[in-house]
Amino acid sequence: MWRRTPGAQGGLVLAWINHKSTARKNNKVKMALIAILVVGISSLHYGTDNSHRYLHIFYRELYFLPIVLAAFWFGLRGALATSLTITILFIPFTLTHWQNLSPDDFSLAMDKLLYNIVAVILGLLADRERIQHGRMLAAENLAGVGKAVAAVAHDIKTPLIAIGGFTSSVQKKLKKDDPNYGKLDIVIGETRRLENMVKEMLDFSRPLELDRSQADINKMIQESIAVVSKVPESSRVQIDMHLPNNLPPVSFDVMRMKQALINLLMNAIQASPEGETVTVSTYQKSSYVGIDLSDNGCGIPPGQKEKIFAPFCTTKKGGTGLGLPVTKKIIQAHDGRLELLDNAEKGVTFRILLPMGFG
């Protein structure tokens, strides 16, 4: 069986450092090439006699080359920095060759404007292409992770069911005052926790199939809270509901939405200090029905807000980091949105927005 040795780990770290170092060196070479082109073309302008009008026109067209390269290599910032540098370097030449608003003067002014317009357009296109490419790579990586997770979860699921069933059958044969009865309770509880983790892994890795129907969203919330209230942790906090009766119809998969809401409720309960209140409210907002779930916990640090819906990102001991990604996946499958908002005083609000209608 192959094992990663400390030497192998060191090799991976060195490879990563070398990759970063090479990338920085490449960027410096690219910047130097752009600078050489800009300075070189400017030198040709200033070193060529004014009588060679067509040469000057040719040199002005050459300025587009470093702008295009800067946009391709460094995006909008690089392209604009290059075009503005060219404009500044070319100002003395323009002033010394000004001929009382002649056609040549107009052409010089238009060139300066075109340099910056081209820089903005190409820079934006390059940035958008880079973002799309990054998203495609992330999606491919995530798909690969999903397949691996599904394979592992599938292999774990069957023995877990067997362990849970065997432990339950053994426990039924014992009396409640038997010292082993409580130990088996712990085994059964941990087995169920692992089964839930496996379920999250499978939900994350597989496409969601929804069984939509028009249902009462307030009733779904009440049933979800009833499930959560049976968990011992829920006794630490109070759950308040503000559920008006005049909500418009919404089509959704009841079981999937319960799963999403229970995930959010458990997060809110675990984040709230003892004695605090978790509030669940429903309302109509434009063409959506909203569900706000607010807690009075310590909130989420700014640096963590963008990562909170990323797979495998968790601060909980023993968590998979898949609860919120699966929740978001369920809501997006309903053409809805899941938003994270800061409360005015403390804590956060998770906002679910589901489109109205019959689906």
N, C-alpha and C positions, 0 to 999 in steps of 0.2 A: 504494500500500500504506500502510495507516495505521500510524503509529508513536506510541508513548506518549512524549511530550516531558516534560522536567523539570517544565514547568508543569502538565501533566496529573497527574504523580505528586504534585506539591504539592497539587493540588486534591483528590486522593483522601485524602491525609493530613489536610487541613483538614476534609474532610467527615466523616472518622472522629472527629476531635477534637470537632467540633460535635455529632455524634451522642452521644458520651459526655457532653459538657457538658449537652446537653438532657436526657438521662436523669437526671443528677444533680439538675438543677433540678426535674424532675418529681417525683423522690423527696422532695425537700425540701418541695414544695407538698403532697404527700400526707401527710407526717409532720405538717406544720403543721395540716392539716385535721383529722387524728385528734386532735391535741393540743387544738385549739379545741373539738371535740365533747366530749372528756372533761372539760375544764375548764368548758365551758358547762353540761353536764348536772349536774356537781357543784355549780356555782353555783346552779342551779335548786333542787337538793335543799336546800342550806343556806339559801337565801333564801325558801323557801316555809314557811308556818306549819304546825306539826305537826297542826293540825286537818284539813288537806287530805290525808287519808290516801290517797285514790285517785290524787291527783296524784303523790305520792311513789312509789306503785306503778308509775305510768306512766313516771316518770323512770328508775326502776330498769330497766324493760324497754328504755328508750332506750339504756342502756349497751351493749346487744348490737350496736348499729350500728357504733361505732368498732372493736369487736372483730372483727366480720365484715370490715370494710374493711381492717383491719390484716392479717388472715389472707390475704385475697385479694391484697393488694399486696406483703406482705413475708413471708408464710409463717409457720411456727411461731414463730420468734423474735419477729417483729413482733406476732403475736397474743398471745403470752404476756407480752411487755413491756407491752402495753396492758391486758390483764386484771389483771396484778399492780399496775399503776399505779392502776387503778380501785379495786381492793381496798384499797390503802393510803390513797387519798384518802377512801374511804367508811368507814374504821374510826372516825374521830371521830364521824361522824353515827350510826353503829351504837351506840357507847358512850353517847352522850347520849340515845338513844331506847330503851335497854334497859329492858324492863318485866317482869323476873323470869320469863323463859322463857314469855312469852305466844306465841300463834300468830304474831303479827307478828315477834317476835324470831326464831322458827324460820325464817320466810320470808326475813328479812334474811340470816341465816347461809347458807341454801340458795342465795340469789342469788349470794353471794360464791363459793361452790363451783361453781355453774353457769357463772359467767363464765370461770373457769379451765378447766373441763372443755370448754366450747364452744371456747375458744381453742386447746386442744391438738388436739381433733378436726378443727376447720376448718384449723388450721395444717398438720397432717400431710397432710390431703387436698390442700391447696393446693400443698404441697411436692411431693407425689407427682405431681400433675397437671403441675407445672412440669418435673419430671424427665422424665416421659413425653413431654411436648411437645418438650423438648430432644432426646430420643433420636429422636423422629420426624423432626425437622428434620435431625439428624445423618445419619440413615439416608437421607433424601431427597438430601442433599448428596453423601453417599458414593455413592449410586446414579448421580447425575449425573456425578461424577468417574469412576466405573467405566466408564460409557458412553464418555466422552471418551478415557479410557486405552485402551479396547478399540479404538476407531477409529484412534488413533495407532499402536498396536501392530500392528494388521492392515496398515496402510499401510507400516510399516517392514519387516515380516516378509518379504515377497516380494523386495524388492531385496537384503536381507541374504543370503537363500538364494542368489540369483544371484551376488552378490559372492563368497561363500564357495566356491561351485562353480567359478566361473571362476578364482579364485586357486589352488585345489587342482589344477585341470587344468594351469595354467601351471607350477606348482611341480613336477609330475610330469615335465615335459619338461626340467627343469634337473638338473644334477648337484649332489650335496650339497656339493661344494667351491666351487660358484659363489657369489660374494658376495651375489647376489640371493636365494639359497635361504633364508638366515636371515631376510632382510627379509620374504619372503613368509610365513615361519613366524609372524612377529609379526602380520601382517595376518590370517592364519587364526585365530590365538589371540584377537585382538580381536573378530573377526567372531563367533566362538563365544560370547565373553562377552556381546556385544550380543544374540545369539540367546537366551541364557539370560535376559537382562533382559527381552526381549520376551515370553518364555514366562511369566515371573513376572507381568508386566503383564496378560497374557491370563488367567492363573489367578486373579488378583485380581478381575478384572472379570466373569468368567463364573461361572454356577452350577456347582458341582462335581458330576460324575457318577461315582459309585463303583461299582467292580466287586468286590464283596465276596466273599470265600471264606474258609473256615477254613484258616489257614496257621500255620506255625511262626514265632512272633515273634522267637525267638532267631536263626533262620536269616536272617530279613529284616535283622536288625541286623548280622550278620556280612557279608552281601552289601553293605550300605550302607557299612560300614567298609572293605571291599575296594575299593569305588569311590573313596572319599575318599583312601585310601592312595596312589592313583596321582597325586594332585595334589601338585606339588612342595612346597607349604606344609606338608603333613602330616609331612614328614620332620623338622620342627622339634620335634615333640612325640611322646610315646609314648601310644598308646591302649590302655588296659586294659579288659578285659571281665569282668564277673561275671554269668554267664548260667546260672542253675540249670535243670535238665532237667524239673522237675516242675510247670511252669506250666500252668494250666487253658487250655482252648481259647478262642481269640479270633477273631472274624470281622472281616477288614479288607481294604481294597484294597491289595495289596502294593506296586504301583508308586507310589501316592499316599503311602503311609506311608514308603516309601524316600525320596521327595522331601522329606518333612517332616524325616526324621531326618538326611539329608545336609545340609539347611539348618542344623540345629542343630549338627551336627558341625563344619561349616565355621566357624560362629560361634565355637565353643569353641576350635578350633585357632587362629583369628586373634586371639582374646583372650588366649591363653596365651603366656607368655614362652618362649623357646627352652629346651628341656630339661625342661619341665614335663610333667605327665601329665593326659590327659583320660580320665575313667572313665565307662564305660557299664554300668549295672546293670539287671537286670530282677527283678521280685518280684510277689507277690500281695498286694493291699491291699484288704480287704473284698471287694466285688463287682467290683473292677477289677484289671487287670494293669498294673503300673507300669513305666515306663522312666525311669530317672534318668540324666541326662547332665551330668557335673560337670567344671568346669575350675578352674584355679588362677590365673586372670587377676586383673586389678585390680578386678573387680566392676563394678557399675552404680551410678552416683550415685543417691541417693534421689529426686531430682527427675526422673530419667529413667525410673524404673521403670514409672510409669503410662503413659508415652508409648511404651514400647518396642514394643508391639504395634499402635501407630497407623500407618496407611498413610503412606508417604513420610517417616517419621522414621528417619534414619540418621546415623551418625557416620563411616561408611566413605567413603573417596574413591571416587567413581564408582559407588556403590551406588544402588539404586532405593528402598530403604526399604520393600520389599514382601516380602522373604524371610520375616520373622517373621509378618507378617499372613497371608500365604499358608499358612504352617505351622499357625498357629492355626486358620485356616479349614478346613484338611484334617482336623485332629484333632476339631474341633467337628462336622464332617460325619459323623464316626464316633461321635457322641454321647459324645465323650471330653472331657478337660480338659487344658489346657496351663498349668502353673504355673511361676512364677519364684521361686526360693528363694535366700536368702543362705547361703553355706557358713560353717561355724564359724570358720575361719581366714581364708581369702581365696577370691575367685572366687565363682561362682554355680552353681546347679543348675537346669536346665530339667527339669521333671517332666511326663511324658506319662502320663495315666491313661485306659485304654481299657476299656470294659465287657466283662466276660466273657460268653461265650455264642456262639451260632452265627449271630446276626444275622438 
